[in-house]
Amino acid sequence: MPGDLVHAFALQRFSPLRFDPDHVIPEAHVDALLEAARRTPSAGNSQPWSFVVGRRGDDVHTRLVRHLARSSGAWAPAASLLVANLTQRHVEGTDLEYSEFAHYDLGQAVAHLTFQAHHLGLAVHQFRAFDRDALAAEFAVPAHWEVTSMAALGLPLGDPHAHQGAGTSRERRTRDAITWARVGRTQAG
């Protein structure tokens, strides 16, 4: 497929394991990232997402770092920004599902934030290596919300291909392998 049909970000994106520990993300950039996430479409305009945002050196960042797993704790604290991504799972005070699309919608919001980060010259590493229950307790996340994932944002250090580690492979399945059904193609399985 001609590279000029695919946005450069989709071709260049990677999940860094090393961030510039001296880079400081301006508050205006944090606001732009959150604005991009805020403008994300969602099912019924439910907007079932929220974020815990910590800039390296501030109290929120310190509190987030406390609950990282050993694996992410080796690299994520150096990121300029740590973000815990929350999903509203239930209607408050009930076991009724808030939106069956809540996780999908949060994924969209984080994707929009990721595209905005690229526009600002930053890279994003999304991950799940942290203690969800401890993070929820730390930030008094109510029971009808869920701490779903985290993202580390900042300036990556070094060549993208030099970032090796669990979850950082740049290998991608083929288009045929990801296409379940399409006229003129065999079904994936």
Buried (B, 14 or more C-beta within 10 A) or exposed (E): EEEEEEEEEEEEBBBBBBBBEEBBBEEEBBEBBBEBBBEBEBBEEEBBBBBBBBBBEEEBBEBBBEBBEEBBBEBBBBBBBBBBBBBBBBEEEEEEEBBEBBBBBBBBBBBBBBBBBBEBEBBBBBBEBBBBEEBBEBBEBEEBBBBBBBBBBBBBBEEBEEBEBEEBEEEEEEEEEEEEEEEEEEEBE
